[in-house]
Protein backbone atom coordinates (compact mmCIF):
# COMPACT_ATOMS: atom_id res chain seq x y z
CA UNK A 1 0.00 0.00 0.00
CA UNK A 2 1.49 3.29 -1.09
CA UNK A 3 0.38 6.47 0.64
CA UNK A 4 1.20 9.76 -1.02
CA UNK A 5 0.89 13.07 0.77
CA UNK A 6 0.54 16.10 -1.43
CA UNK A 7 2.38 19.35 -0.75
CA UNK A 8 -0.65 20.90 0.99
CA UNK A 9 -0.81 18.02 3.45
CA UNK A 10 2.89 18.28 4.27
CA UNK A 11 2.57 22.06 4.62
CA UNK A 12 -0.39 21.51 6.98
CA UNK A 13 1.63 19.11 9.13
CA UNK A 14 4.48 21.62 9.35
CA UNK A 15 2.48 24.80 9.97
CA UNK A 16 -0.68 23.77 11.87
CA UNK A 17 1.03 22.85 15.18
CA UNK A 18 2.58 26.34 15.26
CA UNK A 19 -0.65 28.29 14.68
CA UNK A 20 -1.91 28.39 18.30
CA UNK A 21 1.49 29.57 19.53
CA UNK A 22 1.68 32.16 16.76
CA UNK A 23 -1.75 33.52 17.67
CA UNK A 24 -0.82 33.83 21.35
CA UNK A 25 2.50 35.40 20.34
CA UNK A 26 0.62 37.94 18.23
CA UNK A 27 -1.57 38.82 21.22
CA UNK A 28 1.55 39.18 23.37
CA UNK A 29 3.13 41.57 20.85
CA UNK A 30 -0.07 43.62 20.69
CA UNK A 31 -0.10 43.74 24.50
CA UNK A 32 3.51 44.99 24.54
CA UNK A 33 5.03 41.73 25.82
CA UNK A 34 7.02 41.06 22.66
CA UNK A 35 9.92 39.24 24.43
CA UNK A 36 7.47 36.45 25.36
CA UNK A 37 6.32 35.95 21.75
CA UNK A 38 9.17 33.63 20.83
CA UNK A 39 8.55 31.49 23.91
CA UNK A 40 4.89 30.96 22.95
CA UNK A 41 5.84 29.77 19.49
CA UNK A 42 8.54 27.46 20.88
CA UNK A 43 6.16 26.00 23.46
CA UNK A 44 3.56 25.47 20.75
CA UNK A 45 6.12 23.56 18.69
CA UNK A 46 7.24 21.55 21.70
CA UNK A 47 3.67 20.49 22.48
CA UNK A 48 2.24 20.42 18.97
CA UNK A 49 4.73 18.49 16.87
CA UNK A 50 4.86 15.33 19.02
CA UNK A 51 1.05 15.25 19.13
CA UNK A 52 0.89 15.74 15.36
CA UNK A 53 3.42 12.98 14.72
CA UNK A 54 2.04 10.43 17.20
CA UNK A 55 -1.71 11.05 16.80
CA UNK A 56 -2.35 13.57 14.03
CA UNK A 57 -0.73 11.82 11.07
CA UNK A 58 -2.30 8.40 11.74
CA UNK A 59 -5.64 10.05 12.47
CA UNK A 60 -5.53 12.03 9.21
CA UNK A 61 -4.75 8.85 7.25
CA UNK A 62 -7.64 7.07 8.97
CA UNK A 63 -10.09 9.91 8.33
CA UNK A 64 -9.15 10.27 4.67
CA UNK A 65 -9.48 6.52 4.13
CA UNK A 66 -12.97 6.64 5.64
CA UNK A 67 -13.86 9.70 3.60
CA UNK A 68 -14.56 11.70 6.77
CA UNK A 69 -12.90 15.04 6.14
CA UNK A 70 -15.28 17.58 7.65
CA UNK A 71 -14.08 20.68 9.45
CA UNK A 72 -15.93 19.90 12.67
CA UNK A 73 -14.32 16.45 12.86
CA UNK A 74 -10.83 17.91 12.50
CA UNK A 75 -11.55 20.66 15.05
CA UNK A 76 -12.96 18.14 17.56
CA UNK A 77 -10.03 15.79 16.97
CA UNK A 78 -7.65 18.68 17.55
CA UNK A 79 -9.41 19.54 20.81
CA UNK A 80 -9.05 15.95 21.99
CA UNK A 81 -5.37 16.02 21.03
CA UNK A 82 -4.99 19.21 23.07
CA UNK A 83 -6.49 17.45 26.08
CA UNK A 84 -4.13 14.54 25.48
CA UNK A 85 -1.13 16.89 25.45
CA UNK A 86 -2.27 18.35 28.79
CA UNK A 87 -2.63 14.89 30.34
CA UNK A 88 0.71 13.69 28.94
CA UNK A 89 2.48 16.10 31.27
CA UNK A 90 1.43 13.93 34.20
CA UNK A 91 2.54 10.54 32.83
CA UNK A 92 6.06 10.59 34.35
CA UNK A 93 4.60 10.99 37.84
CA UNK A 94 2.01 8.28 37.16
CA UNK A 95 4.73 5.83 36.10
CA UNK A 96 6.67 6.44 39.30
CA UNK A 97 3.51 6.13 41.39
CA UNK A 98 3.58 9.65 42.81
CA UNK A 99 -0.17 10.21 42.93
CA UNK A 100 -0.32 12.98 45.54
CA UNK A 101 1.88 15.40 43.56
CA UNK A 102 -0.20 14.63 40.45
CA UNK A 103 -3.41 15.64 42.18
CA UNK A 104 -1.81 18.85 43.44
CA UNK A 105 -0.36 19.64 40.01
CA UNK A 106 -3.68 18.94 38.28
CA UNK A 107 -5.53 21.20 40.70
CA UNK A 108 -3.04 24.02 40.25
CA UNK A 109 -2.97 23.73 36.45
CA UNK A 110 -6.62 22.93 35.80
CA UNK A 111 -7.08 26.29 34.04
CA UNK A 112 -4.80 25.01 31.28
CA UNK A 113 -7.16 22.16 30.46
CA UNK A 114 -9.62 24.23 28.39
CA UNK A 115 -6.75 26.28 26.97
CA UNK A 116 -5.12 23.07 25.74
CA UNK A 117 -8.38 21.95 24.14
CA UNK A 118 -8.87 25.34 22.47
CA UNK A 119 -5.30 25.34 21.14
CA UNK A 120 -5.80 21.81 19.82
CA UNK A 121 -9.03 22.83 18.10
CA UNK A 122 -7.24 25.81 16.54
CA UNK A 123 -4.44 23.54 15.28
CA UNK A 124 -6.95 21.02 13.92
CA UNK A 125 -8.87 23.77 12.16
CA UNK A 126 -5.64 25.24 10.77
CA UNK A 127 -4.64 21.83 9.44
CA UNK A 128 -8.03 21.40 7.81
CA UNK A 129 -7.82 24.86 6.20
CA UNK A 130 -4.28 24.24 4.94
CA UNK A 131 -4.45 20.60 3.90
CA UNK A 132 -8.02 19.36 3.52
CA UNK A 133 -10.35 22.23 2.52
CA UNK A 134 -11.21 22.15 -1.14
CA UNK A 135 -9.94 18.65 -1.75
CA UNK A 136 -12.19 15.81 -2.71
CA UNK A 137 -12.54 13.14 -0.08
CA UNK A 138 -10.61 10.31 -1.69
CA UNK A 139 -9.61 6.98 -0.28
CA UNK A 140 -5.84 6.58 -0.18
CA UNK A 141 -4.61 3.29 -1.57
SVG drawing of the C-alpha trace seen along z (x, -y; Angstrom):
<svg xmlns="http://www.w3.org/2000/svg" viewBox="-18 -47 30 49">
<polyline fill="none" stroke="black" stroke-width="0.4" points="0.0,0.0 1.5,-3.3 0.4,-6.5 1.2,-9.8 0.9,-13.1 0.5,-16.1 2.4,-19.3 -0.6,-20.9 -0.8,-18.0 2.9,-18.3 2.6,-22.1 -0.4,-21.5 1.6,-19.1 4.5,-21.6 2.5,-24.8 -0.7,-23.8 1.0,-22.9 2.6,-26.3 -0.6,-28.3 -1.9,-28.4 1.5,-29.6 1.7,-32.2 -1.8,-33.5 -0.8,-33.8 2.5,-35.4 0.6,-37.9 -1.6,-38.8 1.5,-39.2 3.1,-41.6 -0.1,-43.6 -0.1,-43.7 3.5,-45.0 5.0,-41.7 7.0,-41.1 9.9,-39.2 7.5,-36.5 6.3,-36.0 9.2,-33.6 8.5,-31.5 4.9,-31.0 5.8,-29.8 8.5,-27.5 6.2,-26.0 3.6,-25.5 6.1,-23.6 7.2,-21.5 3.7,-20.5 2.2,-20.4 4.7,-18.5 4.9,-15.3 1.1,-15.3 0.9,-15.7 3.4,-13.0 2.0,-10.4 -1.7,-11.1 -2.3,-13.6 -0.7,-11.8 -2.3,-8.4 -5.6,-10.0 -5.5,-12.0 -4.7,-8.9 -7.6,-7.1 -10.1,-9.9 -9.1,-10.3 -9.5,-6.5 -13.0,-6.6 -13.9,-9.7 -14.6,-11.7 -12.9,-15.0 -15.3,-17.6 -14.1,-20.7 -15.9,-19.9 -14.3,-16.4 -10.8,-17.9 -11.6,-20.7 -13.0,-18.1 -10.0,-15.8 -7.7,-18.7 -9.4,-19.5 -9.1,-15.9 -5.4,-16.0 -5.0,-19.2 -6.5,-17.4 -4.1,-14.5 -1.1,-16.9 -2.3,-18.4 -2.6,-14.9 0.7,-13.7 2.5,-16.1 1.4,-13.9 2.5,-10.5 6.1,-10.6 4.6,-11.0 2.0,-8.3 4.7,-5.8 6.7,-6.4 3.5,-6.1 3.6,-9.7 -0.2,-10.2 -0.3,-13.0 1.9,-15.4 -0.2,-14.6 -3.4,-15.6 -1.8,-18.9 -0.4,-19.6 -3.7,-18.9 -5.5,-21.2 -3.0,-24.0 -3.0,-23.7 -6.6,-22.9 -7.1,-26.3 -4.8,-25.0 -7.2,-22.2 -9.6,-24.2 -6.8,-26.3 -5.1,-23.1 -8.4,-22.0 -8.9,-25.3 -5.3,-25.3 -5.8,-21.8 -9.0,-22.8 -7.2,-25.8 -4.4,-23.5 -7.0,-21.0 -8.9,-23.8 -5.6,-25.2 -4.6,-21.8 -8.0,-21.4 -7.8,-24.9 -4.3,-24.2 -4.5,-20.6 -8.0,-19.4 -10.3,-22.2 -11.2,-22.1 -9.9,-18.7 -12.2,-15.8 -12.5,-13.1 -10.6,-10.3 -9.6,-7.0 -5.8,-6.6 -4.6,-3.3"/>
</svg>
